[in-house]
Amino acid sequence: MSARSVVLIALSLFVFCLAPCAVAGSLFKVPEPKLIYRGTAPGVSAGAVVIRKSSEFDQAIAPLDPGFGAERPDLSKRTVIRVVGRARDNSCRETVIVGAETKNFSATIRLEERVPEQGCQCAPMANPPRAWLIEVARIVRKARVKVTDVVVPCDEALQGANPSELVQVFQGSWDHEPGSEIITDEGAFRTLLTQLSLGDRGPKVDFSTHRIVVVTARPRQNGCRKSTVVETSLASSEEAVFTLEESYPGKGQLCSAIFLPPKVFLYRVPVSVTRARTVTRELR
């Protein structure tokens, strides 16, 4: 083979590779981790879950409070990681996400578990663990959580305590009219727990410092209907606002013909709350 032939072959291979190689090169521009949700995960164990399928995503977001109300990520292009911290057993306990990074097929999420030093006058209360959803590159298949325990001085811990936090303490269903109501004493709360068939298994509430708000969604006429609290807030020290998302099946979607009672959510709120308002938005 002549030198001229070798050069021509080399040039043709170079030209042939220009387009595909440029595309392949772009695949290695890995997107930075992106936080797409911050909230709590009542009853969920600490750790990280890698989500690569729609069914896995639905299962992972089910226990989140508030519910996931943002645009769903495209799992054909991205992977999502659900990260859950430790349970918080007093008003001063907090978990903070301080970093997330990816390398090849793995992701590392760094958390700080901030614990008040001994002797702090922190109110004992069972607050659910913090939770986050992080969107990362599609190639990520594994995730680990690196936790650093940080002891926080009392003055700083008490300053960071959040007595105004709205905490979901129960989620279920019952036959009741949609809306919200406030439970202000132990007797009314016991009656509510009996109606919900909870009895002594219900959450513990100190009515000298907190109240319970009962949020009831709309009835569900088929197996595809979902009701989710996607946002909670205090409009003022006296008014709590709960945003409900009522999801209806799309046109042509096959759903089981079954009537389901309304979803009910119990929230622990500060004792200053005297009004509760429900805002409903429809998703069709």
N, C-alpha and C positions, 0 to 999 in steps of 0.2 A: 504493500500500500504506500502511495507516495505521500510526501510531507503535506502537499496541498490537500489531499483527501482527508488526512487526519485533522487539519485545521478546519475544513468545511464541516466535518462531523461534530467537532467540538463546538463550533459556532451554532449549529442547528440544535444541539442539546441545550446550549445556553438560552437560545431564544425560546425553545419549547418550555423551559423551566421558569421563564420570567413570571408569567401570570400565576401558575400554581404556587410557586415558591413565595410570591408576595402574599398570597392568601394564607399560606401555611405560617408565614412569619407573623401575621396579625393574630393568629390563634394564641400566641404566647404573650400577648398584651393582657395579662390577667387583671380583671377588674378588682378594685379595692373592696374589702368587706364593707357592706352598707347595712346600717341598723334600720330595720323597717317596722319594728314593734318594741314597745317597752311597757311592761305592766306587771302582773303577778300570775302565779299558777297554783291556785289552791289545791292541796293534796298531792302535788307532783314531787317526785324525788329529785334531788339535786343532780346536775350533770348536763351533758350535751347529747342531742339527738340530731342525726344527719337526715335531711329530708330531700328526696330526689324524685318522688312521685306525687301526683295529686292526691291519691288516697292517703298517703303518709302525711301530707300537709293537713288534710281535713282532720285526721286523728290527732295531730300534734297541737292544733290550735283550739281543739274542743274545750280543754279545761282553762284556757286563758281568761283572765279578767282584768280589764274589760276585754270583750271579744275582739278578734281581729277584724277591723272594719275598713282597712285600706285596700288598694287594688292588689289582686292576687299576683304573686310573682310568676314569671314564665319559667316553669321547671324544665323545659326543654333546653333552656339556655343558662339557667342558674341553679345552684344548690342552695338550700336554706338550712340554717342550723338553729335549733331551739336550745337556748341556754337557760338553766334554772339554778338559782342559788339555794342556800340553805334556808330552812324555816326561821322566822324571826319571832323570838319568844318574849320580847318586851318592846316598849315604844321607842327605845333608843337604838335597837339593832337595825343595821342597814347593810345592804349589799350593793356594791358599785362595780360596774364594768369599766375596766381601765384600759383595755386594748384587745384587738383582734387582728390576727395576721395569718396568712396562708403561705404554704411552701409545698410545691408540687401537689400531691393528692391529699394533704393534711391541713387542718386549721387548728390554731391554738387561740383560745379565748382566756384572757386573764381577768380574774375577779378579785376584789378586796372584800373580805367579810369583816365589817367594822363592828367590834364588840366593846361596849362600855366597860371601863375599869371597875373593879369590885367596889361596892359601896355606893354606886350611883343610885339615885332615887328615880329609877325608871319604872313606869307603870307596867306591871306584868300583863301581857295580852298576846294571844296567838295570832300574829300577822302572817299571811301567806308569803311564800318565797317570791322574790323578784324573778321576773322572766323577760327574756329578750328573743327576738327573731333577727338573725343576721343573714343577709344575702351575700353569697360568695360565688366564686367561679364554678362552673359546671363540673370541672375536673375534680373538685374536692369530694372525697369519699369518706374521710375520717375526721373526727374532731375530738379534742381533749380540752379540759378546763384546768387551768393552773390557778390555785386559790392561795391567796396570802391573807393570813389572819392579822388584823391590825387592832390593837387595843387603843381605844379612844379615851382621852381624859373626860371626867364627868361633865365639866362645863361645856365642852364641845359636843359631847353626846347628847346632853339635855337640850342644847341649842338646836341640834339637828333633828330632835324628836318631832314626829308629825302627828299630833293628836287629832288633826283634822282629816286624816286619811279615811276614805270610804272603802271599807273592806267587805268583800263578799264572804259570807260565812255559810251559805247553803245555796244549792241550786237543785230544783226538782220540777215537779208538775202537780197541778191540782185543779179542781173544778171551781173557778172563781172568775169574777168579772175583771176585765183588764183595768190597769191603773196602779196607783200606789197608795200606801197607807203607812202610818208611823205607829210603832208599838213603844209605849213609854213606861211600862211597868212589868214586873215579873209575872203577875197573874195573867195578863193578856198574852204575854209571851208563851206561857205554858199552854194556854188554850190554842194558840197558833200551832205549837209543836204537836199537839194532839191531832189537830186537823191534818197536819202533814205526815201523820203516822210516825213521828220521830220519838216522841216520849222523852226519856232520859238521854237519848242519843243526840239530842240537839246541841247546838253551840252554847257556850257559856257567855253570859253578858252581864256586865256590871252596870245596872241602870242608874247608878249615881254619876257615872261619867259618860255613858253612851246610850243610844237608842237603836232600835231596829227599824229599818225601812223595808217594807214588803213591796216588791215590784212584780206585777203580773202582766204577762204578755197576752196577745190575742189567741183565741182557739186555733188549732191547726187541723185543717180539713183533709189533709193527706200526708203520706209518708215523706214527702219532699219539703214540707214547710218547716222552716227553722226560725227560732226567735233567739236573739243574742243581744246582751247589753254591750254596746261597743264604746261607750264613753260615760264616765261619771265625773261630776264636778260639784263644787260648792259655789252657787251664784252669790251667796253671802254666808255669814256665819249661821244664818237661820234657815236657809233654803238649799236643799240638795237636788241636783238635776241628774236624771238618768236617761240616756239616749238608747232607745231600743231599735234594733234593725230587724224588720220582719221580712224574711226572704220567701218569695213565692216561686214556684216552678216556672221554667221558661216554656214557650210555646212548643208543643209536641213532646215535651218531656214526659216519660212514663213514670207514674207515681202510684204507689200502692193506695188503694181506696180504704183508708183507715182514719177514723176520727181520733185525734190525740188531744188531751186536755192542755190548757195553756201552761207555758213554762212559768215558774215562779223563782224569783231571786231574792235572797235575804241579804241585806247590807247592814253592817255595823257602822253607825255614824256618830259624830259628836253629840253630846247632850244638848248643845245649843240649837240643834236643828229642830224646827217646829213645822216646817213645810217641806213636802217632797213633790217634785214635778217630773212627769214622764214625757219625753219627746220621742215620737215614733216616726221612723222613716222606712219607706218600702223599697225593697230591692226585688225587681222582677226581671 
